[in-house]
Amino acid sequence: MSELIARSEYMRQLIDHKDIDLVKIVTGIRRCGKSSLLELFHTHLISSGIPENCIIHMNLESLKYRDLTDYLIFYDFVSTRISQSGKTYLIFDELQSVQGWEKAIESFRLDFDVDIYITGSNAYLLSTEFSTLLSGRYIEIRVLPLSFKEFLTFYDFGSEVTVEDQFQKYLQFGGMPVLRQYMFNEIRSNEALEAIYATVVLRDILQRNNTSDQHILNKVVRFLCSNIGSITSPNNIGNILSREGDIESAKSGKSQNVAGKTVSKYISMLHNAFVFYAIGRYDVKGKQLLKTLEKNYIIDLGFRNMLLGYRDADRGHILENVVFLELLRRDFRVYIGKVGETEVDFVCEKPNDKMYIQVTESMSNEDVRQRELRPLQRIQDNYEKIILTMDKSYIRSYDGIKVMNIMEWLLS
């Protein structure tokens, strides 16, 4: 096994929840580092004095466990291996491979002195059935691809490589940890990303939704990739695909937009496989969520560049995508802010904190500067307001609105 590099924030979360009576569910897209994280946690348990015979660590996608197809067989297999004295730590990787696994997990909790850790590569792991069965008794730890700060520790950059060049590599290749072994070889990196993408589409989406059409799904993915950070409507996407002959537009005698409903279903599948995250709209003055329209951001820019080809066009929305994912890492709830007829890129909330963020490539143009400042100036509360930009300017504030270089913010 190759050397594991610590994801310290996620490790801290696992350690903080250790021995607390909650099932720890580690979620995220395939190959984002979940299994490596549990390997590191296993090592942490050993180093903190837990005997090896008190740790059961299984990757259910291994052929070693090919006969553990349902929860009863799985329960019987694991039960005979649980220590009879002291707490046993159960670590199950890719547990969605076991049919009805949630029944076994609840039974382990009831029958034994155990501390349980699970990973899974799609949100069906957190199904309604499981949520009901374990209501209030699990915690989700959502693993994302590398942040820019982690990216700089994963790769060995020479001292002659500027932070701007490092950031450019981050925008181009993204943060999937598996790419480190290719050291920015674009062809090999794209092949690796294509393999992950194919597995997510074929295994995590199409197998689970066997009436779905791979061609239409790929079309929807490409459309969302081309419109990162733009408000998208399933009906509009459906109309475009209908005109191109990819999707049925309507059924005779029915008024509903069949194409729009189909597209909405496909977008939901992509959310459940952690390929895209949706962000809703929030009326800042009315202090309420709006039900119409949303934006979608991709889990990793490497996938976008692999599908569309890497280009610098639409750089503002690419930077938005980077900021959005960083806000998720920093545990913010994120919304689009509607302020009258204007819009704030991100309204960011925690239980006792709020801030507003605009993202733009540059503030040097007067018209752009006024456009970015205007919505923030209209917000009358005293929460922090920030504009993130690629500029390196000595002007750090406009009437109390902070201006920061995006790379400095990402590394802060």
PyMOL commands that set and color helices and strands:
alter all, ss='L'
color gray80, all
select helices_A, chain A and resi 8-17+34-47+52-54+63-65+71-79+95-97+101-111+123-126+128-133+148-154+163-173+177-182+186-206+214-226+234-243+258-272+301-308+315-329+366-377+406-411
alter helices_A, ss='H'
color red, helices_A
select strands_A, chain A and resi 23-27+55-59+88-93+114-120+138-142+231-232+276-283+288-298+333-339+342-350+353-360+384-389+397-398+401-405
alter strands_A, ss='S'
color yellow, strands_A
deselect
rebuild
show_as cartoon
